Amino acid sequence: MSDILLGILYVVVLILLVMVMGVHPQASSHSKFELQRRARRGDQDAQHLLKRHALMRDIFSLQRVIAAVLLVTLSVIGVELFHWLLGIIISLVIALEIGAVARISLWQQYSQRLYERYEGRILVLIEKFPTLFAMIRSVAPMPNDGYDIESKEELVTMVEQAGEALSRDEKKMVIGVLSFDTVPVKEVMTPRSVIDTVDQDEVLGPLVLDALHKTGHSRFPVTKGDIDHVVGVLYIQDLLTINRSSTSKRARTVMEKKVYYIREDQTLQHALAAFLRVRHHLFIVVNEFRETVGIVSLEDVIERMLGHKIIDEFDAHEDLRRVAQRNPRHNNRTKHARDVA
């Protein structure tokens, strides 16, 4: 009769050991800072998770102590049931394999649910006897809230994976600001192939003014002969007064004569600083041979930083870089033209 009771007790202790080993207290996916922020707003779930976060080391220590006691108890009962040699062998096998058995999905799910049901009481118990748990406390894995971000790329990845914590526009803005000092001007400029220019000797009569208005642009480089010789900038708002006058004027008499150039490989950070320094809204973008490759405006730079379009009443609101890629003006496209690379 005693052997039957010992056998039942042995099975019960073994089941308890598997259940204890199957418990895996989970650290919150939120950082400690975020939990504290939510707890201050009265979020009870956050308060509970914050308490779990603070007592995680004691939870793991309690689990290990209980598992050790159950394993010793199982060994003692095993020696009594199977005699010392066989009992020790069985206990050794159990000690080696119990972790793998406890990780079986069915066992682990049940153990975790049972633990979560009583976790609140366990946390109260730990808080009630701090001295006792300080004595049994052992080294245990802890969530790391004090990690350092070691590169800008890592921070960008974190922003991209922020889920619903940041809106799509907020992600674009943050990423735009973080990459501001590495993005070259050529990535945001309006390409040469779609720039609308005005010759300095162009007479700004009704037909020309109408054509300029229909482009939807607010600024026009003024050239002397070709686009590689920009001598000024014509602003659409300055043309409004001409439209009402009875006499037409040439572009060179109305244009802004100050022209500023920037290299295509300069960063947007450099471009923004230059815009603020010279208080100008349009730069001519040149390559290493000082050939015009595009134009860049202050709006282009700020749009990249903010991650969305700035509405300008004079603009056509289309991405001119994509227009250039479609090659609407058929640049360098003749009947016998062939690309070699």
Order of alpha helices (4+ residues) and beta strands (2+ residues): alpha-alpha-alpha-alpha-alpha-alpha-alpha-beta-beta-alpha-beta-beta-alpha-alpha-beta-alpha-beta-beta-alpha-alpha
